[in-house]
């Protein structure tokens, strides 16, 4: 309940600040969720901080590559009309 209240508070703050664009809201929610994920991992002490930073950078790089691949697929399918 505490975590859901935290997320709802963040969402209401976004609306109060006037962030109406869906991309802005999506990016802000992803940032909030990633920070919560990081907090959970640190509390569980699964890895050291250094290891976690290295692994999180690897994941970010993979996410960027996936995004680039998806963009390439979208542009290829659009050109074949």
TORPA-4810 file (N, C-alpha, C, O; in nm, 3 decimals):
<nodes>
NODE_1_0.083_-0.119_0.000_0.000_0.000_0.000_0.087_0.125_0.000_0.056_0.224_-0.067_X
NODE_2_0.195_0.119_0.075_0.285_0.234_0.084_0.348_0.264_-0.052_0.358_0.381_-0.091_X
NODE_3_0.389_0.160_-0.124_0.451_0.179_-0.255_0.352_0.234_-0.356_0.386_0.321_-0.436_X
NODE_4_0.230_0.183_-0.353_0.131_0.233_-0.449_0.096_0.379_-0.419_0.071_0.457_-0.511_X
NODE_5_0.094_0.414_-0.293_0.068_0.553_-0.257_0.180_0.642_-0.308_0.155_0.753_-0.355_X
NODE_6_0.303_0.594_-0.300_0.418_0.668_-0.350_0.404_0.694_-0.500_0.427_0.806_-0.547_X
NODE_7_0.368_0.592_-0.574_0.353_0.605_-0.720_0.240_0.700_-0.754_0.255_0.784_-0.842_X
NODE_8_0.127_0.689_-0.685_0.015_0.778_-0.711_0.051_0.923_-0.677_0.010_1.015_-0.748_X
NODE_9_0.127_0.944_-0.570_0.171_1.079_-0.537_0.258_1.137_-0.647_0.244_1.254_-0.682_X
NODE_10_0.348_1.054_-0.702_0.434_1.101_-0.810_0.351_1.135_-0.935_0.378_1.234_-1.002_X
NODE_11_0.252_1.053_-0.964_0.167_1.078_-1.082_0.088_1.208_-1.065_0.077_1.286_-1.159_X
NODE_12_0.034_1.230_-0.947_-0.042_1.354_-0.924_0.049_1.476_-0.933_0.007_1.581_-0.982_X
NODE_13_0.173_1.463_-0.888_0.266_1.575_-0.901_0.294_1.605_-1.047_0.309_1.721_-1.086_X
NODE_14_0.301_1.500_-1.129_0.323_1.521_-1.272_0.210_1.601_-1.333_0.234_1.694_-1.411_X
NODE_15_0.087_1.566_-1.299_-0.028_1.637_-1.354_-0.032_1.781_-1.303_-0.069_1.872_-1.377_X
NODE_16_0.007_1.801_-1.178_0.009_1.936_-1.123_0.111_2.023_-1.194_0.090_2.143_-1.212_X
NODE_17_0.222_1.964_-1.234_0.326_2.039_-1.301_0.292_2.065_-1.447_0.361_2.144_-1.513_X
NODE_18_0.191_2.003_-1.497_0.146_2.029_-1.633_0.212_1.942_-1.738_0.212_1.978_-1.856_X
NODE_19_0.266_1.830_-1.699_0.323_1.739_-1.797_0.210_1.658_-1.858_0.165_1.559_-1.800_X
NODE_20_0.166_1.699_-1.973_0.049_1.637_-2.035_0.090_1.540_-2.145_0.017_1.446_-2.175_X
NODE_21_0.204_1.563_-2.204_0.248_1.479_-2.314_0.264_1.334_-2.268_0.319_1.308_-2.161_X
NODE_22_0.216_1.242_-2.348_0.224_1.100_-2.309_0.367_1.052_-2.302_0.399_0.965_-2.220_X
NODE_23_0.455_1.105_-2.386_0.595_1.066_-2.380_0.660_1.113_-2.251_0.738_1.039_-2.191_X
NODE_24_0.627_1.234_-2.208_0.682_1.286_-2.083_0.636_1.202_-1.965_0.715_1.169_-1.875_X
NODE_25_0.509_1.167_-1.966_0.454_1.086_-1.856_0.517_0.947_-1.857_0.552_0.894_-1.751_X
NODE_26_0.531_0.890_-1.975_0.592_0.757_-1.986_0.736_0.759_-1.935_0.776_0.672_-1.859_X
NODE_27_0.812_0.859_-1.977_0.951_0.869_-1.933_0.961_0.888_-1.781_1.047_0.829_-1.716_X
NODE_28_0.874_0.971_-1.728_0.877_0.996_-1.584_0.839_0.871_-1.505_0.902_0.840_-1.403_X
NODE_29_0.737_0.798_-1.552_0.698_0.674_-1.484_0.810_0.570_-1.491_0.835_0.499_-1.393_X
NODE_30_0.877_0.560_-1.605_0.987_0.466_-1.617_1.100_0.503_-1.521_1.162_0.414_-1.462_X
NODE_31_1.126_0.631_-1.505_1.230_0.675_-1.412_1.193_0.639_-1.269_1.277_0.592_-1.193_X
NODE_32_1.068_0.661_-1.233_1.021_0.628_-1.098_1.032_0.479_-1.073_1.080_0.437_-0.968_X
NODE_33_0.987_0.399_-1.169_0.990_0.254_-1.152_1.133_0.201_-1.145_1.162_0.110_-1.068_X
NODE_34_1.223_0.257_-1.224_1.363_0.215_-1.220_1.426_0.248_-1.086_1.504_0.169_-1.032_X
NODE_35_1.394_0.366_-1.032_1.450_0.402_-0.902_1.398_0.310_-0.793_1.473_0.272_-0.702_X
NODE_36_1.271_0.273_-0.801_1.215_0.179_-0.702_1.280_0.042_-0.716_1.309_-0.023_-0.616_X
NODE_37_1.304_-0.002_-0.840_1.372_-0.128_-0.864_1.511_-0.127_-0.802_1.553_-0.223_-0.738_X
NODE_38_1.581_-0.016_-0.822_1.716_-0.003_-0.766_1.713_-0.010_-0.614_1.799_-0.074_-0.553_X
NODE_39_1.616_0.056_-0.553_1.603_0.053_-0.407_1.581_-0.089_-0.357_1.640_-0.130_-0.257_X
NODE_40_1.496_-0.163_-0.425_1.467_-0.301_-0.384_1.591_-0.387_-0.394_1.619_-0.466_-0.304_X
NODE_41_1.666_-0.372_-0.502_1.787_-0.452_-0.520_1.890_-0.418_-0.412_1.955_-0.507_-0.358_X
NODE_42_1.904_-0.290_-0.380_1.999_-0.252_-0.276_1.957_-0.306_-0.140_2.042_-0.348_-0.061_X
NODE_43_1.828_-0.305_-0.112_1.780_-0.358_0.016_1.802_-0.508_0.027_1.831_-0.559_0.135_X
NODE_44_1.789_-0.578_-0.085_1.807_-0.723_-0.082_1.955_-0.761_-0.079_1.988_-0.876_-0.049_X
NODE_45_2.042_-0.667_-0.110_2.186_-0.689_-0.110_2.225_-0.809_-0.196_2.305_-0.893_-0.156_X
NODE_46_2.167_-0.815_-0.314_2.199_-0.923_-0.406_2.337_-0.907_-0.466_2.409_-1.005_-0.486_X
NODE_47_2.375_-0.783_-0.496_2.506_-0.756_-0.554_2.567_-0.636_-0.484_2.500_-0.562_-0.413_X
NODE_48_2.696_-0.619_-0.505_2.759_-0.500_-0.451_2.719_-0.381_-0.538_2.668_-0.398_-0.649_X
NODE_49_2.743_-0.263_-0.487_2.704_-0.142_-0.560_2.778_-0.132_-0.693_2.719_-0.095_-0.794_X
NODE_50_2.907_-0.165_-0.692_2.986_-0.158_-0.815_2.934_-0.256_-0.920_2.920_-0.222_-1.037_X
NODE_51_2.907_-0.378_-0.876_2.854_-0.479_-0.968_2.720_-0.435_-1.024_2.692_-0.451_-1.143_X
NODE_52_2.637_-0.379_-0.938_2.506_-0.336_-0.982_2.516_-0.225_-1.086_2.442_-0.226_-1.184_X
NODE_53_2.606_-0.131_-1.065_2.622_-0.021_-1.161_2.666_-0.074_-1.297_2.618_-0.030_-1.401_X
NODE_54_2.760_-0.170_-1.295_2.807_-0.228_-1.421_2.693_-0.301_-1.490_2.674_-0.287_-1.611_X
NODE_55_2.619_-0.380_-1.414_2.508_-0.455_-1.473_2.398_-0.362_-1.525_2.339_-0.387_-1.630_X
NODE_56_2.370_-0.255_-1.451_2.266_-0.162_-1.496_2.309_-0.091_-1.624_2.225_-0.064_-1.710_X
NODE_57_2.438_-0.060_-1.639_2.485_0.001_-1.763_2.472_-0.097_-1.879_2.438_-0.057_-1.990_X
NODE_58_2.500_-0.223_-1.854_2.483_-0.324_-1.959_2.338_-0.334_-2.002_2.308_-0.342_-2.121_X
NODE_59_2.249_-0.333_-1.905_2.106_-0.341_-1.937_2.063_-0.218_-2.016_1.987_-0.231_-2.112_X
NODE_60_2.110_-0.100_-1.978_2.075_0.021_-2.051_2.124_0.012_-2.196_2.052_0.049_-2.288_X
NODE_61_2.246_-0.037_-2.214_2.299_-0.051_-2.350_2.215_-0.149_-2.431_2.188_-0.124_-2.549_X
NODE_62_2.174_-0.259_-2.370_2.090_-0.356_-2.440_1.954_-0.296_-2.475_1.902_-0.320_-2.584_X
NODE_63_1.897_-0.217_-2.383_1.769_-0.153_-2.411_1.782_-0.055_-2.527_1.691_-0.046_-2.610_X
NODE_64_1.893_0.018_-2.535_1.914_0.109_-2.647_1.924_0.033_-2.778_1.867_0.074_-2.879_X
NODE_65_1.997_-0.079_-2.777_2.011_-0.159_-2.898_1.877_-0.215_-2.943_1.847_-0.218_-3.063_X
NODE_66_1.797_-0.259_-2.848_1.664_-0.311_-2.881_1.579_-0.200_-2.942_1.507_-0.223_-3.040_X
NODE_67_1.587_-0.080_-2.884_1.512_0.032_-2.939_1.555_0.066_-3.080_1.470_0.097_-3.164_X
NODE_68_1.685_0.059_-3.107_1.734_0.086_-3.242_1.685_-0.019_-3.340_1.648_0.013_-3.453_X
NODE_69_1.686_-0.144_-3.297_1.639_-0.253_-3.384_1.491_-0.235_-3.415_1.448_-0.255_-3.529_X
NODE_70_1.413_-0.198_-3.314_1.269_-0.177_-3.336_1.246_-0.062_-3.433_1.156_-0.069_-3.518_X
NODE_71_1.326_0.043_-3.421_1.311_0.157_-3.512_1.346_0.116_-3.655_1.279_0.158_-3.749_X
NODE_72_1.449_0.036_-3.671_1.488_-0.010_-3.804_1.378_-0.095_-3.866_1.349_-0.082_-3.985_X
NODE_73_1.316_-0.182_-3.785_1.208_-0.266_-3.836_1.089_-0.181_-3.879_1.026_-0.210_-3.980_X
NODE_74_1.058_-0.077_-3.803_0.946_0.009_-3.838_0.972_0.083_-3.968_0.883_0.094_-4.051_X
NODE_75_1.093_0.132_-3.986_1.123_0.205_-4.109_1.127_0.111_-4.228_1.087_0.151_-4.338_X
NODE_76_1.175_-0.011_-4.212_1.178_-0.106_-4.322_1.036_-0.141_-4.366_1.009_-0.148_-4.486_X
NODE_77_0.947_-0.164_-4.271_0.811_-0.202_-4.307_0.738_-0.085_-4.373_0.650_-0.107_-4.456_X
NODE_78_0.773_0.036_-4.338_0.707_0.152_-4.397_0.752_0.173_-4.541_0.675_0.222_-4.624_X
NODE_79_0.874_0.137_-4.572_0.928_0.158_-4.706_0.874_0.056_-4.807_0.875_0.084_-4.927_X
NODE_80_0.827_-0.057_-4.763_0.784_-0.163_-4.852_0.643_-0.145_-4.907_0.592_-0.237_-4.971_X
NODE_81_0.581_-0.035_-4.887_0.443_-0.017_-4.932_0.429_-0.015_-5.078_0.318_-0.001_-5.129_X
</nodes>
